[in-house]
Amino acid sequence: MAEQPGLARRLTTVDAVVIGLGSMIGAGVFSAFGPAARAAGAGLLIGLALAAVIAYCNASASAQLAAVYPTSGGTYIYGRERLGPWWGFIAGWGFVVGKTASCAAMALTVAAYAIPGPAWAQRIIAVAAVLLLTVLNYRGVTKTAMLARILLVCTLIALAACVVGIATARPDPSHLIGAHAWSAVTVYGVLQSAGLLFFAFAGYARIATMGEEVRDPAHTIPRAITLALAIAVAIYLIVAVAALLAAGPDRLAHAAAPLAEAVRAAGIPALVPVITVGAALASMGALLALVAGLGRTVLAMARHHDLPAWLAAVHPRYRVPHHAEIALAAVVCVLVVTVDLRGMIGFSSFGVLIYYAIANAAAYTLPGARRRVLNICGLTGCVLLVVTLPWQSAVAGLAVFAVGIAGRAAVLRRRA
């Protein structure tokens, strides 16, 4: 393994911000406001603010750690170095399994927006999307960053059209500030909406997982994480307010495509195709970032023999973890063809929240008392959001972690 080349440092601050935004401004911004409105009504805005605070604490922890450990792997490396190998493995295992399921779900989402039906055709399109993005990632991280920019710009154009269209249609303010919009708001509902919205823009971890490919990582990664999160939260807030003003929380709560329903409610159905195309491209951007980030985490786990060592291979020309990316593409394609994982948000949220809880615990061990307050807030927030998830998601998440822990324990016994 010592003979394997390292990854090349080719990403600038702008590249890192774009990859982070591509992860956060994905399908979630087009779909998450429906479930959040069902949970909290207009209180989803409070949930969004709470999710943003917890995300900031988590982003601060990731930035602190990435400056000290500027290598691939994200919280897998941080947990391993600061808390011990088992904690690193738990973070990495949860990330890999949860995000592999998310890749399959996102590929199916791309296909669902691209082709209304039938199901077999959607699966073919989903497989094609996975293969296309894997080939592009294989050609080097600069190609990944270039496509991420294109997809992000197209997504932002679609969102801007939605917001401007609703603003010019003079929506009803009572949808947002009327008593009926807030009548059903509960503390539990707000917390549940925060958990759903946190999942939607939790992609800033992708910047940290690619730390080995960022120029001047001690400076670039903390700055890129903070910038990407701030921009994403602002976009989510603007879009959420526009959607609530146009349709109101009740109509959003029963919509499969909340932003499409919002423009219909505003009397501008001509924008529905724009929203549909934007959602498809946003899903593609999120899938691109997921594949890239997963490959780097698998690479790190393979380097430390928590996954098969052959997955740690780095292409001598393109300087990417090509074995890891090919293996992941194969697994995701099998999942796409055999099961529909679009309902896996709760399961993936469980894994993501455990991942960030470990990141906060690891960052707490670094020097700096002032930032430890943020680490405690981040850890507490992650635990709080975990307990608000549906019990089925928690059971599925615990089962996956149990399988991983048992498997690693068996491998360690065999090695001993």
C-alpha positions in Angstrom: 0.0 0.0 0.0 2.9 2.3 0.6 3.7 2.3 -3.1 0.3 3.7 -4.0 0.4 7.3 -5.3 -1.5 10.0 -3.4 -4.4 12.0 -4.8 -3.5 15.2 -6.5 -4.2 18.6 -4.9 -6.1 20.3 -7.8 -9.2 21.9 -6.2 -9.3 25.6 -5.4 -11.6 27.3 -2.9 -14.2 28.0 -5.6 -14.1 24.4 -6.7 -14.6 23.2 -3.1 -17.5 25.6 -2.6 -19.1 24.5 -5.8 -18.8 20.8 -4.9 -20.3 21.5 -1.4 -23.1 23.6 -2.9 -23.8 20.9 -5.5 -24.2 18.4 -2.6 -26.6 20.7 -0.6 -28.6 22.3 -3.4 -29.7 18.9 -4.6 -33.1 17.2 -4.9 -33.8 18.2 -1.2 -34.6 21.8 -2.0 -37.2 20.6 -4.5 -38.8 18.0 -2.3 -38.0 18.5 1.4 -40.4 21.3 2.1 -43.4 18.9 1.7 -42.5 16.5 4.5 -41.3 19.5 6.6 -44.6 21.3 6.2 -46.5 18.1 7.2 -44.4 17.9 10.3 -44.5 21.6 11.4 -46.7 23.7 9.0 -45.2 27.2 8.7 -43.0 26.2 11.7 -40.7 24.6 9.1 -39.0 28.0 9.0 -38.1 27.5 12.7 -37.0 23.9 11.9 -34.8 25.3 9.1 -33.2 27.8 11.4 -32.5 25.0 14.0 -31.1 22.8 11.3 -28.9 25.6 10.1 -27.5 26.2 13.7 -26.8 22.5 14.1 -25.2 22.3 10.6 -23.0 25.3 11.5 -21.8 23.6 14.6 -21.1 20.5 12.6 -19.4 22.4 9.8 -17.2 24.2 12.4 -16.1 20.8 13.8 -15.4 19.5 10.3 -13.4 22.6 9.4 -11.4 22.4 12.6 -10.5 18.7 12.0 -9.9 19.1 8.2 -7.3 21.8 8.9 -5.4 19.3 11.2 -6.0 16.2 9.0 -6.0 17.4 5.4 -6.5 13.9 3.9 -9.3 11.8 2.3 -11.9 10.2 4.5 -13.5 13.0 6.5 -14.9 11.9 9.9 -13.7 8.4 9.4 -10.1 9.8 9.7 -11.0 12.3 12.4 -12.8 9.7 14.6 -9.9 7.3 14.1 -7.2 9.8 15.0 -8.9 11.6 17.9 -11.2 8.9 19.5 -9.8 5.6 18.3 -10.2 3.1 15.4 -13.6 1.9 16.4 -15.2 5.3 16.4 -13.6 6.1 13.1 -15.0 2.8 11.7 -18.5 3.5 13.0 -18.5 6.9 11.3 -17.1 5.6 8.0 -19.3 2.5 7.9 -22.5 4.6 8.5 -21.4 7.1 5.9 -20.6 4.5 3.2 -23.7 2.3 3.7 -26.1 5.3 4.1 -24.7 7.3 1.2 -24.5 4.2 -1.1 -28.3 3.9 -0.5 -28.6 7.6 -1.1 -26.8 7.3 -4.4 -29.3 4.7 -5.6 -32.2 6.9 -4.4 -30.7 9.9 -6.1 -30.2 8.1 -9.3 -33.8 6.9 -9.3 -34.9 10.5 -8.5 -33.0 11.8 -11.6 -34.7 9.2 -13.7 -38.2 9.9 -12.2 -37.8 13.6 -13.2 -36.4 12.8 -16.6 -39.0 10.2 -17.6 -42.4 10.0 -16.0 -42.6 6.2 -16.6 -42.5 3.3 -17.0 -40.5 1.9 -14.0 -38.2 -0.3 -16.1 -37.3 2.7 -18.3 -36.5 4.8 -15.2 -34.2 2.1 -13.9 -32.3 2.1 -17.2 -31.9 5.9 -17.1 -30.8 5.7 -13.4 -28.1 3.1 -14.3 -27.0 5.3 -17.2 -26.7 8.3 -14.9 -24.6 6.4 -12.4 -22.3 5.0 -15.1 -21.9 8.5 -16.8 -20.9 10.2 -13.6 -18.6 7.4 -12.6 -16.8 7.7 -15.9 -16.5 11.5 -15.5 -15.2 11.1 -11.9 -12.7 8.5 -13.2 -11.2 11.1 -15.5 -10.1 13.3 -12.6 -11.4 15.6 -9.9 -11.1 18.7 -12.1 -13.7 17.2 -14.5 -15.9 16.5 -11.5 -15.6 20.2 -10.4 -16.3 21.5 -13.9 -19.6 19.5 -14.3 -20.6 20.4 -10.7 -20.4 24.1 -11.7 -22.6 23.6 -14.8 -25.2 21.6 -12.9 -25.2 24.1 -10.0 -25.7 27.1 -12.3 -28.6 25.4 -14.0 -30.2 24.5 -10.7 -29.9 28.1 -9.4 -31.5 29.4 -12.5 -34.5 27.2 -12.0 -34.8 28.2 -8.3 -34.4 31.9 -9.2 -37.2 31.5 -11.8 -39.4 30.0 -9.1 -38.8 32.7 -6.6 -39.1 35.6 -9.0 -42.2 34.1 -10.6 -43.9 33.8 -7.2 -42.8 37.3 -6.1 -44.3 38.9 -9.2 -47.6 37.0 -8.8 -48.3 38.8 -5.5 -48.9 35.8 -3.2 -51.1 36.0 -0.2 -49.2 37.0 3.0 -51.7 35.2 5.2 -50.3 31.9 4.0 -47.2 32.7 6.0 -48.3 35.0 8.8 -51.9 34.0 9.3 -53.0 32.2 12.5 -54.0 29.1 10.6 -50.5 28.6 9.2 -49.1 28.3 12.8 -52.1 26.7 14.5 -50.8 23.1 14.3 -47.1 23.9 15.1 -45.6 21.7 17.9 -42.2 21.4 19.4 -41.9 17.8 18.2 -43.1 18.8 14.7 -40.5 21.5 14.5 -37.7 19.1 15.6 -38.8 16.6 13.0 -38.8 19.2 10.3 -35.3 20.2 11.4 -34.2 16.6 11.0 -35.6 16.4 7.5 -34.2 19.8 6.4 -30.8 19.0 8.0 -30.5 15.9 5.7 -31.4 18.1 2.7 -28.3 20.4 3.1 -25.9 18.3 5.0 -23.6 17.9 2.0 -20.8 20.1 3.2 -19.1 17.0 4.5 -18.2 16.3 0.9 -15.6 19.1 1.0 -13.9 17.5 4.0 -13.9 13.9 2.5 -11.9 15.4 -0.5 -9.3 17.1 1.7 -6.4 15.3 0.0 -7.3 17.0 -3.3 -7.7 20.6 -2.1 -4.9 23.2 -2.4 -3.7 24.7 0.8 -6.2 22.6 2.8 -5.7 24.2 6.2 -6.9 27.5 4.7 -9.2 26.3 1.9 -11.4 23.7 3.6 -12.6 25.7 6.6 -13.3 28.7 4.3 -15.1 26.6 1.7 -17.2 24.7 4.3 -18.4 28.0 5.9 -19.1 29.7 2.5 -21.0 26.8 1.1 -23.1 26.3 4.2 -24.0 30.1 4.4 -25.0 30.3 0.7 -27.0 27.1 1.0 -28.9 28.2 4.1 -29.7 31.5 2.5 -31.1 29.8 -0.7 -33.2 27.4 1.4 -34.6 30.2 3.4 -35.6 32.3 0.4 -37.1 29.3 -1.4 -39.0 28.2 1.7 -40.5 31.7 2.3 -41.5 31.9 -1.4 -43.1 28.4 -1.4 -45.1 29.1 1.8 -46.3 32.5 0.5 -47.5 30.9 -2.7 -49.2 27.7 -1.5 -49.4 27.9 2.3 -48.3 25.0 4.6 -51.4 22.8 4.1 -51.1 22.7 0.3 -47.3 22.1 0.5 -47.8 19.3 3.0 -49.8 17.3 0.5 -47.7 18.0 -2.5 -45.3 15.3 -4.0 -43.4 18.1 -5.7 -43.7 21.2 -3.4 -42.1 23.8 -5.6 -44.1 22.7 -8.7 -47.2 23.0 -6.5 -46.1 26.4 -5.3 -45.8 27.9 -8.8 -49.2 26.3 -9.7 -50.7 28.0 -6.7 -49.2 31.3 -7.7 -50.9 31.0 -11.1 -47.8 30.4 -13.2 -48.0 26.7 -14.3 -45.7 27.5 -17.2 -42.9 27.4 -14.7 -43.6 23.7 -13.8 -41.3 22.3 -16.6 -38.5 24.7 -15.5 -38.9 23.3 -11.9 -38.9 19.7 -13.2 -35.7 20.2 -15.3 -34.1 22.0 -12.4 -34.9 19.2 -10.0 -33.5 16.6 -12.4 -30.2 18.6 -12.8 -30.0 19.2 -9.0 -30.4 15.5 -8.4 -27.6 14.8 -10.9 -25.4 17.3 -9.1 -26.0 15.7 -5.7 -25.3 12.3 -7.2 -22.1 13.5 -8.7 -20.9 14.9 -5.3 -22.1 11.7 -3.5 -20.1 9.4 -5.8 -17.0 11.6 -5.4 -17.2 11.8 -1.6 -18.0 8.1 -1.2 -15.0 7.1 -3.3 -12.6 9.1 -1.0 -14.1 7.6 2.2 -13.8 4.1 0.8 -10.2 4.8 -0.2 -9.4 6.0 3.4 -11.1 2.9 5.0 -9.2 0.6 2.6 -5.9 2.2 3.4 -6.5 1.3 7.1 -7.7 -2.2 6.2 -11.3 -1.6 7.4 -12.3 -2.4 3.8 -10.5 -4.7 1.3 -7.0 -3.3 0.6 -7.5 -3.4 -3.3 -10.0 -0.5 -2.9 -7.1 1.8 -1.9 -5.7 1.8 -5.4 -5.1 5.3 -7.0 -5.0 5.7 -10.8 -1.4 6.6 -11.8 -2.6 9.1 -14.4 -5.9 10.6 -13.2 -5.0 10.3 -9.5 -8.5 9.2 -8.4 -9.5 6.1 -6.3 -10.6 4.2 -9.4 -11.1 0.8 -7.8 -13.3 2.3 -5.1 -15.3 4.3 -7.7 -15.8 1.3 -9.9 -16.9 -0.9 -7.0 -19.3 1.7 -5.7 -20.8 2.1 -9.2 -21.4 -1.6 -9.5 -23.1 -1.8 -6.1 -25.3 1.3 -6.8 -26.3 -0.1 -10.2 -27.4 -3.4 -8.6 -29.4 -1.5 -6.0 -31.0 0.7 -8.7 -32.1 -2.3 -10.7 -33.4 -4.4 -7.8 -35.0 -2.0 -5.2 -36.5 1.4 -4.9 -34.7 3.4 -2.2 -36.4 6.8 -2.6 -38.0 6.4 0.8 -34.7 6.0 2.6 -34.4 9.6 3.8 -34.9 8.6 7.4 -32.4 5.8 7.3 -29.8 8.0 5.6 -30.5 10.8 8.1 -29.7 8.4 11.0 -26.3 7.6 9.5 -25.5 11.2 8.7 -26.4 12.4 12.2 -24.2 9.7 13.9 -21.4 10.7 11.5 -21.6 14.3 12.6 -22.0 13.4 16.3 -18.6 11.6 16.0 -17.2 14.6 14.2 -18.2 16.9 17.0 -16.8 14.5 19.7 -13.5 14.3 17.8 -13.3 18.1 17.4 -13.9 18.5 21.2 -10.5 16.8 21.8 -8.7 19.6 19.9 -7.3 22.6 21.7 -9.5 25.7 22.0 -12.1 26.1 24.7 -14.2 28.6 22.8 -14.9 26.2 19.9 -15.7 23.4 22.3 -19.0 25.1 23.1 -19.9 24.7 19.4 -18.8 21.1 19.5 -21.1 20.4 22.5 -24.0 22.2 20.8 -23.4 20.2 17.6 -23.2 16.9 19.4 -26.3 17.6 21.4 -28.2 18.8 18.3 -27.3 15.6 16.4 -28.6 13.4 19.3 -31.7 15.5 19.6 -32.6 15.1 15.9 -31.8 11.4 15.9 -34.5 10.8 18.6 -37.1 12.6 16.5 -36.7 10.3 13.5 -39.3 7.7 12.8 -38.7 4.6 14.8 -38.4 2.5 11.6 -35.4 4.6 10.5 -33.7 4.2 13.9 -34.2 0.4 13.8 -32.9 0.1 10.3 -29.9 2.3 11.2 -29.0 0.4 14.3 -29.3 -2.9 12.4 -26.8 -1.6 9.8 -24.3 -0.4 12.4 -24.7 -3.8 14.2 -23.8 -5.7 11.1 -20.7 -3.5 10.4 -19.5 -3.7 14.0 -19.9 -7.5 14.1 -18.1 -7.9 10.8 -15.2 -5.8 11.9 -14.9 -7.7 15.2 -14.9 -11.0 13.3 -12.1 -9.7 11.0 -10.0 -8.5 13.9 -10.4 -11.8 15.7 -9.3 -13.7 12.5 -6.2 -11.4 12.1 -5.3 -11.9 15.8 
